[in-house]
Amino acid sequence: MQFNRSLGPLSIGGDVRAVLAGVILFGLLVNLGFWQLGRAGEKTALESRWEARAAMPAVAPEVLLPEALSNETAAALADRRVRWQASFTASNYLLLDNRLYRGRVGYHVIALVESNAGLIPLNLGWLAGDPSRRTTPIPALPEGRIVIEGRIYVPSGNPLMMQEPEPPAELPATVQTLYWENWQGSLEALSGRSVFPFEVRIQPTSPHALMAEWAVVNQSPSKHIGYAVQWFAMAAVLLIIGLLRLTNLRFLLSGKRTHD
């Protein structure tokens, strides 16, 4: 279906379906650009929060426990520094599977560590696994009472999984995510102890840390801004091509009045 319109010297004409497809694509490109700008703003806010809470003194987990149990204030705990006298039990740990470290696949070791706030899921960092996947590594957990410092990790949402993960039936266990449905209750039933509702990621400089490199954000705000510029540039190119193909604008600009 063709259409033709004239607005004074400006003539507009073309295929309706092609125009509709172009408008939809243009809107999609613009929306993607604004989405990337929004992501850049979120990453900037995360970096600012990380820096602000790095300046706050480390506190004992039991001090933050009332807030941790409240869903409304849980986000206020993200990146808070905690410090306590901890003790480990050799079999009380989880292995988070399929964790990458510098291109290698392995596990994150989540030790269920004693504290005055109950057991705390402490992420000790990355541990290499068997490339053949025939065996599971056994981490050497610290012995005795030691001082642990780390930051509380609050996920922004539940991880996207192809199917609902099953909670472990025993400890130790290998799992795909710590934040499955009712994970806290499942660990409390296994251990017989109350469990702190958030993971704590150990200070990378701790002598008890494994490969603990915690990225504040997975992509910098500048990368998202760069992606936004690309999407907006593509939208601009599409708009220019559309104007040149559907109107006699280039002939008007060149001083001519004819339009093919």
C-alpha positions as CSV (number, residue, x, y, z in Angstrom):
1,M,0.0,0.0,0.0
2,Q,1.5,3.3,-1.1
3,F,0.8,6.8,0.2
4,N,1.7,10.3,-1.1
5,R,1.3,13.6,0.7
6,S,2.5,17.1,0.0
7,L,3.3,19.8,2.6
8,G,4.1,22.8,0.5
9,P,7.3,22.0,-1.5
10,L,7.9,18.9,0.7
11,S,6.6,15.7,-0.8
12,I,6.2,12.5,1.3
13,G,5.5,9.1,-0.2
14,G,6.3,5.4,0.2
15,D,5.1,2.0,1.4
16,V,2.9,2.1,4.5
17,R,4.3,-1.2,5.8
18,A,7.9,-0.1,5.4
19,V,7.2,3.1,7.2
20,L,5.4,1.3,10.0
21,A,8.3,-1.1,10.4
22,G,10.8,1.8,10.4
23,V,8.8,3.6,13.1
24,I,8.7,0.5,15.3
25,L,12.5,0.0,14.8
26,F,13.2,3.6,15.5
27,G,11.2,3.5,18.7
28,L,13.0,0.3,19.8
29,L,16.4,1.8,19.2
30,V,15.5,5.0,21.2
31,N,14.1,2.9,24.0
32,L,17.3,0.8,24.2
33,G,19.4,4.0,24.4
34,F,17.4,5.3,27.3
35,W,17.5,1.9,29.0
36,Q,21.3,1.9,28.8
37,L,21.3,5.5,30.3
38,G,19.1,4.2,33.1
39,R,21.5,1.3,33.7
40,A,24.4,3.8,33.8
41,G,22.6,5.7,36.5
42,E,22.0,2.6,38.5
43,K,25.7,1.6,38.3
44,T,26.7,5.1,39.3
45,A,24.4,4.8,42.4
46,L,25.9,1.4,43.3
47,E,29.4,2.7,43.1
48,S,28.5,5.8,45.2
49,R,26.8,3.5,47.8
50,W,29.9,1.2,47.9
51,E,32.2,4.2,48.6
52,A,29.9,5.7,51.2
53,R,29.5,2.5,53.2
54,A,33.2,1.8,53.0
55,A,33.7,4.9,55.2
56,M,31.3,3.5,57.8
57,P,32.8,1.5,60.7
58,A,32.4,-2.3,60.7
59,V,29.9,-3.6,63.2
60,A,29.0,-7.0,64.6
61,P,26.3,-8.9,62.6
62,E,24.0,-9.1,65.6
63,V,23.7,-5.3,65.6
64,L,22.3,-5.4,62.1
65,L,20.1,-8.5,62.6
66,P,16.8,-6.6,63.4
67,E,17.2,-4.7,60.1
68,A,18.2,-7.9,58.2
69,L,15.0,-9.6,59.2
70,S,12.9,-6.7,57.8
71,N,12.3,-6.8,54.0
72,E,11.6,-3.1,53.9
73,T,15.0,-2.1,55.3
74,A,17.1,-5.0,53.9
75,A,18.5,-2.8,51.0
76,A,20.0,-0.5,53.7
77,L,22.3,-3.3,54.7
78,A,23.8,-3.8,51.2
79,D,27.6,-3.3,51.3
80,R,27.7,-2.7,55.1
81,R,30.9,-3.8,56.7
82,V,30.7,-6.4,59.4
83,R,33.3,-7.8,61.8
84,W,33.1,-10.6,64.3
85,Q,34.8,-13.5,66.1
86,A,34.0,-16.5,64.0
87,S,34.5,-20.2,64.2
88,F,34.1,-22.8,61.4
89,T,32.7,-26.3,61.2
90,A,34.5,-28.5,58.6
91,S,31.3,-29.9,57.0
92,N,29.1,-26.7,57.2
93,Y,29.6,-25.2,53.7
94,L,28.0,-24.9,50.3
95,L,29.8,-24.8,46.9
96,L,28.2,-22.4,44.4
97,D,28.7,-24.1,41.1
98,N,29.7,-22.5,37.7
99,R,31.5,-19.5,39.1
100,L,34.1,-17.9,36.7
101,Y,37.5,-16.5,37.7
102,R,39.6,-15.2,34.9
103,G,38.1,-17.5,32.4
104,R,38.2,-20.6,34.5
105,V,35.2,-22.4,35.9
106,G,35.1,-23.3,39.6
107,Y,33.1,-22.7,42.8
108,H,32.4,-20.1,45.4
109,V,32.8,-21.5,48.9
110,I,30.0,-20.5,51.3
111,A,31.0,-21.4,54.8
112,L,28.2,-21.3,57.5
113,V,30.2,-19.5,60.1
114,E,29.3,-19.2,63.8
115,S,28.5,-15.8,65.2
116,N,26.3,-14.2,67.9
117,A,23.7,-13.6,65.1
118,G,23.6,-17.4,64.3
119,L,25.3,-19.0,61.3
120,I,26.4,-16.5,58.7
121,P,26.8,-17.6,55.0
122,L,30.4,-16.3,54.4
123,N,31.6,-16.3,50.9
124,L,35.3,-17.1,51.1
125,G,35.8,-16.6,47.3
126,W,36.6,-18.8,44.3
127,L,38.0,-22.3,44.4
128,A,39.1,-24.2,41.3
129,G,37.3,-27.4,40.4
130,D,38.1,-30.5,38.5
131,P,37.9,-29.7,34.8
132,S,36.5,-33.1,34.1
133,R,33.8,-32.6,36.7
134,R,34.4,-36.1,38.1
135,T,35.3,-34.9,41.6
136,T,34.2,-32.0,43.9
137,P,36.9,-30.0,45.7
138,I,37.0,-30.0,49.5
139,P,37.9,-26.6,50.9
140,A,40.3,-26.3,53.9
141,L,38.3,-24.1,56.3
142,P,40.1,-22.2,59.0
143,E,40.3,-23.7,62.5
144,G,39.7,-22.1,65.8
145,R,38.2,-18.7,66.5
146,I,39.3,-16.0,64.1
147,V,38.4,-12.4,63.3
148,I,36.4,-12.1,60.0
149,E,35.6,-8.9,58.2
150,G,33.5,-8.6,55.1
151,R,30.6,-6.9,53.4
152,I,26.9,-7.8,53.3
153,Y,25.8,-8.8,49.8
154,V,22.1,-8.1,49.1
155,P,21.0,-9.3,45.6
156,S,19.0,-7.0,43.5
157,G,16.6,-9.8,42.7
158,N,16.2,-13.6,42.4
159,P,18.5,-15.2,39.9
160,L,17.0,-16.2,36.6
161,M,16.9,-20.0,36.5
162,M,15.7,-22.4,33.8
163,Q,14.0,-24.5,36.6
164,E,13.5,-24.0,40.3
165,P,16.5,-25.2,42.1
166,E,16.2,-27.8,44.8
167,P,17.5,-26.9,48.3
168,P,20.3,-29.2,49.6
169,A,19.4,-32.3,51.5
170,E,22.6,-32.4,53.5
171,L,25.8,-30.4,54.2
172,P,28.2,-30.0,52.5
173,A,26.4,-29.6,49.2
174,T,26.8,-28.2,45.7
175,V,24.1,-25.7,44.6
176,Q,23.6,-23.3,41.7
177,T,22.5,-20.4,43.8
178,L,22.3,-19.4,47.4
179,Y,19.0,-17.6,47.0
180,W,16.6,-20.4,46.1
181,E,13.0,-20.5,47.5
182,N,13.1,-20.5,51.3
183,W,16.9,-21.1,51.3
184,Q,17.2,-19.6,54.8
185,G,14.7,-22.0,56.3
186,S,16.3,-25.0,54.5
187,L,19.7,-24.2,55.9
188,E,18.3,-23.7,59.4
189,A,16.6,-27.1,59.2
190,L,19.9,-28.7,58.1
191,S,22.1,-27.0,60.7
192,G,19.7,-26.7,63.6
193,R,20.7,-23.1,64.0
194,S,19.3,-19.8,62.9
195,V,20.9,-18.4,59.7
196,F,21.7,-14.8,58.8
197,P,19.5,-14.0,55.8
198,F,22.2,-12.5,53.6
199,E,25.6,-13.6,52.3
200,V,28.7,-11.9,53.6
201,R,31.6,-11.6,51.2
202,I,34.9,-11.8,52.9
203,Q,37.4,-8.9,52.8
204,P,39.7,-9.8,49.8
205,T,42.8,-8.9,51.9
206,S,41.9,-11.4,54.6
207,P,44.5,-14.2,55.1
208,H,41.5,-16.6,55.1
209,A,40.1,-15.5,51.7
210,L,40.4,-17.6,48.6
211,M,40.3,-15.9,45.2
212,A,38.0,-13.1,46.4
213,E,37.7,-10.3,43.8
214,W,34.3,-8.7,44.3
215,A,33.3,-6.4,41.5
216,V,31.1,-3.5,42.6
217,V,29.4,-3.5,39.2
218,N,29.7,-6.0,36.3
219,Q,30.0,-3.1,33.8
220,S,31.1,0.5,34.4
221,P,28.6,3.4,33.9
222,S,30.8,4.6,31.0
223,K,30.3,1.4,29.1
224,H,26.5,1.7,29.4
225,I,26.8,5.4,28.2
226,G,28.8,4.1,25.3
227,Y,26.1,1.6,24.4
228,A,23.5,4.3,24.7
229,V,25.4,6.5,22.3
230,Q,25.5,3.6,19.8
231,W,21.8,2.9,20.0
232,F,21.0,6.6,19.6
233,A,23.4,6.9,16.7
234,M,21.7,3.9,15.0
235,A,18.3,5.6,15.5
236,A,19.6,8.8,14.0
237,V,21.0,7.0,11.0
238,L,17.6,5.2,10.5
239,L,15.8,8.5,10.7
240,I,18.0,10.2,8.2
241,I,17.7,7.2,5.8
242,G,13.9,7.3,6.2
243,L,13.7,11.0,5.5
244,L,15.9,10.7,2.4
245,R,14.0,7.7,1.0
246,L,10.4,8.9,1.8
247,T,10.7,12.6,1.0
248,N,12.2,15.0,-1.6
249,L,14.2,16.6,1.2
250,R,17.6,16.1,-0.5
251,F,16.3,17.7,-3.7
252,L,15.0,20.7,-1.7
253,L,18.3,21.0,0.0
254,S,20.1,20.9,-3.3
255,G,17.8,23.6,-4.7
256,K,15.8,21.2,-6.9
257,R,12.0,20.7,-6.7
258,T,11.7,17.3,-8.5
259,H,11.1,14.1,-6.6
260,D,11.4,10.5,-8.1
